[in-house]
Every structure is written in structure tokens, then in C-alpha cells.
Amino acid sequence: MSIASTPHILVIDDDPDIRELVSEYLGSNDMRVSTGSSGRELAQLLEREAIDLVLLDLKLPGEDGMQLARSLRERATVPIVLLTGRNEEADRVMGLELGADDYVTKPFSPRELLARVRAVLRRYHVQATLPERDHSRRAFRFAGWELNLRTRRLLAPDGRPVALSNGEFSLLSALCRAPQRVLTREQLLSMSRLHEAEVYDRTIDVQVRRLRLKIEADSARPTLLITERGAGYRLACEVESLY
């Protein structure tokens, strides 16, 4: 399984043993894991990475875990699973009221944690098939690739960053918003806003050629970015949206 297509879990906990345990167990079950120990690292990683789910310890030293959960929910729709102490029922209830999706009590079974994480991810995947709020979308994933809309970064299936020009990023974003659909050059000019820089439809052809050099195994025989003769172009794969 490619790096960019696996669920990316962010673990925020001040206990290095818990971070290591969770990283190893989730990592051995086809998940990608990043870790941090503070609210500052939480904010930095969310800004830099396309995260599918946050595991958040409510008892970080010197920090208000509830405020972190509240702030996270206000600025993102990323799923949140709380890590709490066994006797902290009031915290669990308040966390759920603030918008957390589930909780796991310490000490926890790694198998139970995995099951709860998978259940929350499934629920969010179903919700993603409902009418989408484009402004809140954080990233696209397609054919193992990941396009982060916040950092404007493209990750290859092996996790390697691939540099994109502004035009290439705009065009790829537009194609990802309408997967499997044939889009005319005029539609792509409008959707990607390339017309603001150069107003002629052959701009699209140039950007398509450049994109193929970066995302196709063989740019002369493309399998992702397909030309529909006399019509336009089509991104010929399924696209997953992250919110």
C-alpha cells in the first residue's frame, strides 16, 4: 500500500511510551502515524500535513486539553478521538459535547484503539460521499498521490514530495474536484483560474504536458490524465477528499 493512500493518524500525548506503542501498532495495521507532545506541535502538524484523524490526550502538562479539543473542532472537521483516564467521566462527556467523535480510556488495549479509530474513519468516509463543502476541503488523494490544498504540496505514492508550479497546482486541483468527468479547456481555464494569468485555451495543454511528466509513469502513454479527443481532459481515477 502506498504511503500517500494510507490513513494518516496524528497522536498527541506527552508520554513517549504511549506514542511509541500507538505508532508501532497502528503502523503495523496499514496506517501512517505522526506524533507530538503539545498543542504547539498539534497546530504545526495540522498545518503541514493532511491528517485523517487526531488522537488527543486531554491531560497534557501545562495545557488545557478541553481548550485544545474545542479549538481543533472550531477550525477543522478532522475526526478527534480522545485519550482519557479511566476515572475522568466528566472530561469524556465534555469532550464529546465539544465535538470529539469517540474516546479511549487509559490503560487501553491497542486492538480496541485500532477498532475505534477504524470505526470513526468509516463514519467520516460515508459522510464524505454527501454533498461536499468545497471551502473546507483540506486535501485530495488519488491513485496513491496526495495533494495538500493548504501547503500546496504534492506527495508521490512513495511519500516523495513533488514540486508543482502555481499553474500545475491549480490545474490538478480543478481535475481532482471533478474526477472521471471530461472537462473542456474552457471549463478548466475557469475552474483553475489560469485565465487570470494567460487568456488562451492552449495554456491548459502546456500545463497538462507538464503535469504528466510528474504524475504519470510514462507521460507518452498516460493512464491518469487522459485526453478526450475533441472534448478536453479527464482525471481517470477515483479521488478521495479530506475535510
Secondary structure, DSSP 4 states (H G I P E B T S, - for coil): --GGGS-EEEEE-S-HHHHHHHHHHHHTTT-EEEEESSHHHHHHHHHHS--SEEEEES--TTS-HHHHHHHHHHH----EEEEEETT-HHHHHHHHHTT--EEEEES--HHHHHHHHHHHHHHHHHHTTSPP-GGG--EEEETTEEEETTTTEEE-TTS-EE---HHHHHHHHHHHTSTT--B-HHHHHHHHTGGGT--STHHHHHHHHHHHHHH-SSTTS-SSEEEETTTEEEE-S-EEEE-
